[in-house]
Amino acid sequence: MSSEKKPQEKARLHSRNKNRERYDLEALIIAIPELGNHVKPNKFGVDSVDFSNPVAVKFLNKALLHHYYGITYWEFPDENLCPPIPGRADYIHYMADLLTETNFGRMLEGNKITCLDIGIGANCIYPILGVTEYNWQFIGADIDPKSVKSAKDIVEKNTSLKNKIECRLQKNTSAVFHGIIDSDEKIDVSICNPPFHASAEEAQKGTRRKVQNLSGEKVKTPELNFAGISNELICDGGEYKFITTMVRESKKFAKNCFWFSTLVSKQSNLKGIYKTLDAIGAITVKTIPMGTGNKSTRIVAWTFLSKQEQKEWKLTRWKS
């Protein structure tokens, strides 16, 4: 065997991730036959998918959801974000670990847990994974009515998701939690994969770099494989401004949510995020490293609940 070949196991993925091993392309093609048109030998002579081709990427992820998670319908407009399933699953698994750690080492599954997804997107991916892996209840919020409709369609057309995911439209585009969390509502964990580009130009540059890394070819105007429409990847001020805005607003819902969390793609943003969390009085802040392939990222989670409030929360919501 060539020493250049990639290892069979993706060791950087979470230990419970269903895709730690090399993709079983035969099984995936059985799940979604169209995927077969996009499989060919790579430079090592091993059958692979062209990850620089957005059509191939979408078929691959549909096949992963069908084969490993039992999702038979996953349709959304091509203009919307097509997420890589393994990395998205890791966020859910690490949040499950955080809840387990909080709950004296006992894993929390089923409708005891309500998770809020800020930016559910047209693909509904985080709720899909959270429901199929842990049977949690989900609320998914988004500012785009078309994305909310698409997510609702996915929920309605998959039996396993029905009555487990509620999709809510955020009517105020400058708000995150306001208008989504009711005053008396309890959320066990909130998650967010924030837009990280500050402009369309920056997003296009990032996509060109990604396609070049995947295909080895320079492309002036690449098709967007992991990109999406503007509000999924672009916001004024980029990732840093979005997260610090979310952090400040979370203070107003301090007693409604046990753990707030977000992905932080750019390590350089951490210092300012920590400073903001300290300024608004977060009691506990945790940083969870995460990585897929050559990409490193992290989750930042925080809570405003005191030790006594945490104890009361566990007794009223999580105790068997």
QUIPESUL-V859357 format. One line per field, one symbol per residue. ss: DSSP state (a for helix, b for strand, c for the rest). psi: psi as a letter, one per 20 degrees, with the letter a starting at -180 (. if undefined). burial: + if it has 9 or more other ideal C-beta (glycine too) atoms within 8 Angstrom, else -. A space follows every 50 residues. Layout:
BEGIN
ss = ???
psi = ???
burial = ???
END
This chain:
BEGIN
ss = ccccccccbcccccccccccbcccaaaaaaacaaaaaabbbcccccbbbc cccaaaaaaaaaaaaaaaacccccccccccccccaaaaaaaaaaaaaaaa aacccccccaaacbbbbbccccccaaaaaaaaaaccbbbbbbccaaaaaa aaaaaaccaaacccbbbbbcccccccccccccccccbbbbbbccccbcca aaaaaaaaaaaaaaaccccccccccccccaaaabcccaaaaaaaaaaaaa aaacccbbbbbbbbccaaaaaaaaaaaaaccccbbbbbbbbbccbbbbbb bbbcccaaaaaaaaaaaacc
psi = ppiiqqqhpnhiqqhjpikhrqpnhghhhhgnhhhhijprpaijjpprqn iiohgggghghggghgghikoiomprqhirpoqogghhhgggghhhgghg ghlkjpqorajhppppoolhrhikgghghhghhikrqqppqqiohhgggg ggggghjohiipjipppppohoiiqfhpigpqhjqpphpqqpnqpjqirh ghghghhggghghhijqppgnqqogjrargihipqpiaggggghgggghh hikhihpfpqrqqohohiigghgggghghjkpgppqpoqqqpcjppaqpp qqqiprgghgghgghhhip.
burial = ---------+--+---+-++--+-+--++-++--+--++----+---+++ -+++-++++++++++++-+-+--+-----+++++++++++++++++++++ -++----+----++++++++++++++++++++++++++++++-+--++-+ +++++--+-++--++-++++----++++-++----++++++++++-++-- -+++-+++-+++-++---+--+--+++++-+++++--+++++++++++++ +-++-+++++++++----++-+++-++--+-+--+-++-+-+----++++ +++++---++--++--+---
END
